[in-house]
Amino acid sequence: MAGSVALGAGWMTAGWAFGAIAAVTAQLCRSTRLATGIAGSVLGLAYLLRAIGDSGPEWLSWLSPIGWAQQIRPFAGDRWWVMALPVAFAAVLVLIAVRLSDRRDVGAGLLADRAGPARAGRGLRSSGGLLWRLNRAGLLAWTAVYLVLGLVIGNLANGIGKFLDNPRAEQLILALGGEKALSDAFFALEFSVAGVVAAIYAMSALTRLHTEEEALRVEPLLTASVSRTRLLTGYLVLAIAGSVVPMLAAGLGAGLAAGLQTGRPGAEISRLTAAALVQLPAVWVLAGLACALFGLFPRRLGLIWVVLVAIVVVGEFGVLFGVPQVVLNLSPFTHLPNLPGSTEGMTSLPWLVLVACALLAAGVAGFRRRDIAA
């Protein structure tokens, strides 16, 4: 019971810490997107510090709220005093946020908005150029985070067997196929998690268009020379092609880090990049589902997040709770091969791509025929 409470309390206080960080960024920035982006960047930095601290200098973990949750050590000592760190951190930031709120104007942020150029460049003469301008910073941030994530997991994987340094653990590793098989299983697990998170990026691209429509910024575009198909296609390219870039960066980073340790960077980069990119058909299925809901049932678009949560919960705990296989098969990630390692499931990839294309086509057809918010 004590370990369970410590585990839950650790994540609860970590949530308080990041909620307080978001409270501060909300006072600094005028737009929700910028405030969320800064808070998300801090979250990524905290995760990176914790990951580096686990594999290198441990003191770096103490600089991260995620590291604090880990340093509580549930079921391994239950160091309750560590919870004082995120609680005090959150309390201080909340007080700062309240003071900042008293000093800023309503509807504005403390960071002044920069004036844009008087004349638009050539890249803004099309809807695609505008879309790229609005989303390039986010895509670059996702790519940078995934590259660093790949470097971290590539650095950890080849030494993962050394963490289990007792005779019984060595026997277990040999029974599983040796340290090579263990590191491959580690890569497959990490890439599957990265794939689920990449699906968030792809689905967000479609939900952003719905936000633009509800804010009445879509109708003026459609009254000009921009067609509905052209407008939606731009967002689909952002979702489909944009999800490729972070996963490619993760594979390249992992392959480079692992290859430098084994002395075969070329071979490691090729096989781990393939292992990362194999997650994309499942990502595209979820993007297609978001597109179909946007085109056919825009008021029900929020259900896509319910579907994603269900996929994560069933994927993590379905086997443990004895969920029938027919339910597990509803998740597109269930049908992916566990690369690097097992190639079983490669034949499912074309079918996942076809399902994604069908959902995308349904969404485009629905958007062309339904009413636009005005």
C-alpha positions as CSV (number, residue, x, y, z in Angstrom):
1,M,0.0,0.0,0.0
2,A,2.8,2.4,0.9
3,G,4.6,1.9,-2.4
4,S,1.4,2.4,-4.4
5,V,0.6,5.6,-2.6
6,A,4.2,6.8,-3.1
7,L,4.0,6.0,-6.9
8,G,0.7,7.8,-7.3
9,A,1.7,10.8,-5.2
10,G,5.0,11.1,-7.2
11,W,3.2,11.5,-10.5
12,M,0.6,13.8,-8.8
13,T,3.2,16.2,-7.5
14,A,5.0,16.1,-10.9
15,G,1.7,17.1,-12.5
16,W,1.4,20.0,-10.0
17,A,4.9,21.1,-10.9
18,F,4.2,21.2,-14.7
19,G,0.8,22.8,-14.1
20,A,2.6,25.6,-12.3
21,I,5.1,26.0,-15.1
22,A,2.1,26.3,-17.5
23,A,0.5,28.9,-15.2
24,V,3.7,31.1,-15.6
25,T,3.9,30.7,-19.3
26,A,0.3,31.6,-19.6
27,Q,1.1,35.0,-18.1
28,L,4.1,35.5,-20.3
29,C,2.5,34.8,-23.7
30,R,-0.5,36.3,-25.4
31,S,-1.4,33.2,-27.5
32,T,-2.3,29.8,-26.2
33,R,0.0,28.1,-28.8
34,L,3.1,29.9,-27.6
35,A,2.4,29.4,-24.0
36,T,1.8,25.7,-24.6
37,G,4.9,25.4,-26.7
38,I,7.1,26.9,-24.1
39,A,5.6,24.7,-21.4
40,G,6.0,21.6,-23.6
41,S,9.6,22.5,-24.3
42,V,10.3,22.6,-20.5
43,L,8.6,19.2,-20.2
44,G,10.8,17.8,-23.0
45,L,13.9,19.3,-21.3
46,A,12.9,17.8,-18.0
47,Y,12.5,14.4,-19.6
48,L,15.9,14.7,-21.3
49,L,17.6,15.7,-18.0
50,R,16.1,12.7,-16.3
51,A,17.1,10.4,-19.1
52,I,20.7,11.6,-19.1
53,G,20.8,11.5,-15.4
54,D,19.8,7.8,-15.4
55,S,22.6,6.9,-17.8
56,G,25.3,9.3,-16.6
57,P,25.7,11.9,-13.9
58,E,22.9,11.2,-11.4
59,W,22.7,14.8,-10.2
60,L,21.1,15.9,-13.5
61,S,17.9,13.9,-12.5
62,W,17.6,16.1,-9.4
63,L,17.1,19.1,-11.8
64,S,13.9,17.6,-13.3
65,P,10.4,17.3,-11.8
66,I,10.2,14.0,-13.6
67,G,13.4,13.0,-11.8
68,W,11.9,14.0,-8.5
69,A,9.0,11.5,-9.0
70,Q,11.5,8.8,-9.8
71,Q,13.7,9.7,-6.8
72,I,10.8,9.0,-4.4
73,R,11.7,5.3,-5.2
74,P,8.3,3.7,-4.7
75,F,8.5,0.1,-3.6
76,A,12.3,0.6,-3.0
77,G,12.5,2.8,0.1
78,D,9.6,5.2,-0.3
79,R,11.5,8.5,0.3
80,W,8.6,10.7,1.2
81,W,10.7,13.7,1.8
82,V,11.4,14.1,-1.9
83,M,7.8,15.1,-2.4
84,A,8.6,18.4,-0.7
85,L,10.6,19.4,-3.8
86,P,7.8,19.4,-6.4
87,V,5.3,20.8,-3.8
88,A,7.6,23.7,-3.0
89,F,8.5,24.2,-6.6
90,A,4.8,24.4,-7.6
91,A,3.9,26.7,-4.8
92,V,6.6,29.2,-5.7
93,L,5.7,29.2,-9.4
94,V,2.0,29.6,-8.6
95,L,2.8,32.7,-6.5
96,I,4.9,34.0,-9.3
97,A,2.1,33.4,-11.8
98,V,-0.4,35.3,-9.6
99,R,1.9,38.2,-9.3
100,L,2.5,38.3,-13.0
101,S,-1.2,38.1,-13.6
102,D,-1.7,41.3,-11.5
103,R,0.9,43.1,-13.6
104,R,-0.3,42.3,-17.2
105,D,-3.2,43.6,-19.2
106,V,-6.2,41.3,-19.7
107,G,-5.9,39.6,-23.1
108,A,-2.2,40.3,-23.4
109,G,1.1,38.8,-22.3
110,L,4.1,40.2,-20.5
111,L,6.3,39.3,-23.5
112,A,5.6,41.9,-26.2
113,D,4.4,40.7,-29.6
114,R,6.9,41.5,-32.4
115,A,5.6,43.4,-35.3
116,G,5.6,41.5,-38.6
117,P,7.1,42.8,-41.8
118,A,5.0,45.4,-43.7
119,R,4.8,43.2,-46.8
120,A,4.5,39.5,-47.1
121,G,7.1,37.4,-48.7
122,R,6.7,35.2,-51.7
123,G,6.2,32.1,-49.5
124,L,2.9,33.6,-48.2
125,R,1.2,33.9,-51.6
126,S,-0.4,30.5,-51.3
127,S,-2.4,28.7,-48.6
128,G,0.4,26.1,-48.4
129,G,2.9,28.8,-47.7
130,L,0.8,30.2,-45.0
131,L,0.3,26.7,-43.5
132,W,4.0,26.1,-43.5
133,R,4.7,29.5,-41.9
134,L,2.3,28.8,-39.1
135,N,3.5,25.3,-38.3
136,R,7.2,25.2,-39.2
137,A,8.4,26.0,-35.7
138,G,6.3,23.2,-34.2
139,L,7.6,20.7,-36.7
140,L,11.2,21.7,-36.1
141,A,10.6,21.4,-32.3
142,W,9.1,17.9,-32.6
143,T,12.0,16.9,-34.8
144,A,14.6,18.2,-32.4
145,V,13.0,16.4,-29.5
146,Y,12.8,13.1,-31.4
147,L,16.4,13.4,-32.5
148,V,17.6,13.9,-28.9
149,L,15.3,11.0,-27.8
150,G,16.8,8.8,-30.4
151,L,20.3,9.6,-29.3
152,V,19.4,8.9,-25.7
153,I,17.8,5.5,-26.3
154,G,20.6,4.5,-28.7
155,N,23.1,5.3,-26.0
156,L,21.2,3.3,-23.4
157,A,20.3,0.2,-25.5
158,N,23.7,-1.4,-25.9
159,G,24.3,-1.3,-22.1
160,I,20.9,-2.3,-20.9
161,G,22.0,-5.8,-20.1
162,K,24.6,-4.4,-17.8
163,F,21.9,-3.0,-15.5
164,L,20.9,-6.6,-14.7
165,D,24.2,-7.7,-13.1
166,N,23.2,-10.8,-11.1
167,P,23.4,-14.5,-12.1
168,R,19.6,-15.0,-12.3
169,A,19.3,-11.9,-14.5
170,E,22.0,-13.2,-16.8
171,Q,20.2,-16.5,-17.2
172,L,17.0,-14.6,-18.1
173,I,18.9,-12.5,-20.7
174,L,20.3,-15.7,-22.2
175,A,16.8,-17.3,-22.3
176,L,15.5,-14.2,-24.1
177,G,18.2,-14.5,-26.8
178,G,21.1,-12.6,-25.3
179,E,21.8,-8.9,-24.8
180,K,21.3,-8.3,-28.6
181,A,17.7,-9.5,-28.3
182,L,17.2,-7.5,-25.2
183,S,18.4,-4.3,-26.8
184,D,16.2,-5.0,-29.8
185,A,13.2,-5.4,-27.6
186,F,14.1,-2.1,-25.9
187,F,14.3,-0.3,-29.2
188,A,10.9,-1.8,-30.3
189,L,9.3,-0.7,-27.1
190,E,10.7,2.8,-27.3
191,F,9.8,3.3,-31.0
192,S,6.2,2.1,-30.3
193,V,5.8,4.7,-27.6
194,A,7.3,7.3,-30.0
195,G,4.9,6.2,-32.7
196,V,1.9,6.8,-30.4
197,V,3.2,10.3,-29.5
198,A,3.8,11.0,-33.2
199,A,0.1,10.2,-33.8
200,I,-0.7,13.1,-31.4
201,Y,1.2,15.4,-33.8
202,A,-0.6,14.0,-36.9
203,M,-4.0,14.3,-35.3
204,S,-3.3,17.8,-33.9
205,A,-2.7,19.0,-37.5
206,L,-6.3,18.0,-38.4
207,T,-7.8,19.4,-35.2
208,R,-6.0,22.7,-35.9
209,L,-8.0,23.1,-39.1
210,H,-11.2,22.5,-37.1
211,T,-10.0,25.2,-34.6
212,E,-9.5,27.6,-37.5
213,E,-13.0,26.9,-38.8
214,E,-14.6,27.5,-35.5
215,A,-12.6,30.8,-35.2
216,L,-14.2,31.8,-38.6
217,R,-10.9,32.0,-40.4
218,V,-11.7,29.3,-42.9
219,E,-14.6,30.9,-44.7
220,P,-12.6,34.0,-45.9
221,L,-10.0,31.7,-47.4
222,L,-12.7,29.7,-49.3
223,T,-14.3,32.8,-50.7
224,A,-11.1,33.5,-52.6
225,S,-9.3,31.2,-55.0
226,V,-8.6,28.4,-52.4
227,S,-10.8,25.3,-52.8
228,R,-11.9,23.1,-49.9
229,T,-9.9,20.2,-51.3
230,R,-6.8,22.3,-51.6
231,L,-7.1,23.7,-48.1
232,L,-7.6,20.3,-46.5
233,T,-4.9,18.7,-48.6
234,G,-2.4,21.1,-47.1
235,Y,-3.3,20.0,-43.6
236,L,-3.2,16.4,-44.7
237,V,0.3,16.8,-46.1
238,L,1.3,18.4,-42.7
239,A,-0.1,15.5,-40.8
240,I,1.1,12.6,-43.0
241,A,4.5,14.0,-44.2
242,G,5.1,15.9,-41.0
243,S,4.8,12.7,-38.9
244,V,7.5,11.1,-41.0
245,V,10.2,13.7,-40.1
246,P,10.2,13.2,-36.3
247,M,10.2,9.4,-36.6
248,L,13.0,9.6,-39.1
249,A,15.0,11.8,-36.7
250,A,14.4,9.3,-33.9
251,G,15.7,6.4,-36.0
252,L,18.7,8.3,-37.2
253,G,19.6,9.5,-33.7
254,A,19.2,6.0,-32.2
255,G,21.2,4.4,-35.1
256,L,24.0,6.9,-34.8
257,A,24.3,6.6,-31.0
258,A,24.1,2.8,-31.1
259,G,26.4,2.5,-34.1
260,L,29.2,4.6,-32.5
261,Q,29.2,2.1,-29.7
262,T,29.3,-1.0,-31.8
263,G,31.5,0.4,-34.5
264,R,28.9,-0.2,-37.2
265,P,27.1,3.1,-37.6
266,G,25.9,2.5,-41.1
267,A,24.2,-0.8,-40.3
268,E,22.7,0.5,-37.1
269,I,21.3,3.6,-38.7
270,S,19.6,1.6,-41.5
271,R,18.0,-1.0,-39.3
272,L,16.9,1.4,-36.5
273,T,15.6,4.0,-39.0
274,A,13.5,1.2,-40.5
275,A,12.3,0.2,-37.1
276,A,11.2,3.8,-36.4
277,L,9.5,4.3,-39.7
278,V,7.5,1.1,-39.5
279,Q,5.3,2.8,-36.9
280,L,4.0,5.3,-39.5
281,P,1.2,3.2,-41.0
282,A,-0.5,3.0,-37.6
283,V,0.1,6.8,-37.1
284,W,-1.6,7.4,-40.5
285,V,-4.6,5.4,-39.6
286,L,-5.3,7.6,-36.6
287,A,-4.7,10.7,-38.8
288,G,-7.2,9.3,-41.3
289,L,-9.7,8.7,-38.5
290,A,-9.3,12.4,-37.4
291,C,-9.7,13.5,-41.0
292,A,-12.9,11.3,-41.4
293,L,-14.4,12.8,-38.2
294,F,-13.5,16.3,-39.3
295,G,-15.1,15.9,-42.7
296,L,-18.2,13.9,-41.7
297,F,-18.9,14.6,-38.1
298,P,-16.9,17.8,-37.1
299,R,-18.8,18.2,-33.8
300,R,-17.5,14.7,-32.8
301,L,-13.9,15.4,-33.6
302,G,-13.0,15.3,-29.9
303,L,-13.7,11.5,-29.9
304,I,-10.3,11.0,-31.6
305,W,-8.6,11.7,-28.3
306,V,-10.8,9.2,-26.6
307,V,-9.8,6.6,-29.2
308,L,-6.1,7.4,-28.6
309,V,-6.4,7.0,-24.8
310,A,-8.3,3.7,-25.4
311,I,-5.5,2.5,-27.6
312,V,-2.8,3.4,-25.1
313,V,-4.7,1.8,-22.2
314,V,-5.6,-1.4,-24.0
315,G,-2.1,-1.7,-25.5
316,E,-0.5,-1.3,-22.1
317,F,-2.9,-3.4,-19.9
318,G,-5.0,-5.4,-22.3
319,V,-3.1,-8.6,-22.0
320,L,-2.8,-8.2,-18.3
321,F,-6.5,-7.8,-17.9
322,G,-7.4,-10.6,-20.3
323,V,-8.9,-8.4,-23.0
324,P,-10.1,-10.5,-25.9
325,Q,-7.7,-10.5,-28.9
326,V,-10.5,-9.2,-31.2
327,V,-10.5,-6.0,-29.1
328,L,-6.7,-5.8,-29.1
329,N,-6.8,-6.0,-32.9
330,L,-8.8,-2.8,-33.1
331,S,-5.6,-0.9,-32.4
332,P,-3.5,-0.3,-35.5
333,F,-0.4,-0.5,-33.5
334,T,-1.2,-4.2,-32.6
335,H,-0.6,-5.1,-36.3
336,L,2.9,-3.6,-36.5
337,P,6.1,-5.8,-36.6
338,N,8.4,-5.6,-33.6
339,L,11.4,-4.2,-35.4
340,P,14.3,-4.4,-34.9
341,G,14.0,-8.1,-34.4
342,S,10.9,-9.9,-35.4
343,T,9.5,-9.2,-38.9
344,E,6.2,-10.9,-38.2
345,G,3.4,-8.6,-39.2
346,M,5.1,-7.0,-42.2
347,T,2.2,-8.1,-44.4
348,S,-0.2,-5.9,-42.3
349,L,1.5,-2.7,-43.4
350,P,-0.1,-2.4,-46.8
351,W,-3.5,-3.0,-45.3
352,L,-3.0,-0.3,-42.7
353,V,-2.0,2.1,-45.5
354,L,-5.2,1.2,-47.4
355,V,-7.3,1.8,-44.3
356,A,-5.6,5.2,-43.8
357,C,-6.2,6.1,-47.4
358,A,-9.9,5.2,-47.2
359,L,-10.4,7.2,-44.1
360,L,-8.6,10.2,-45.6
361,A,-10.7,10.0,-48.8
362,A,-13.9,9.8,-46.7
363,G,-12.8,12.9,-44.8
364,V,-12.1,14.9,-47.9
365,A,-15.4,13.9,-49.5
366,G,-17.3,14.9,-46.4
367,F,-15.5,18.3,-46.1
368,R,-16.3,19.1,-49.7
369,R,-20.1,18.7,-49.1
370,R,-20.8,19.8,-45.5
371,D,-21.5,23.3,-44.3
372,I,-18.7,25.6,-43.1
373,A,-18.9,27.4,-39.8
374,A,-19.7,31.0,-40.5
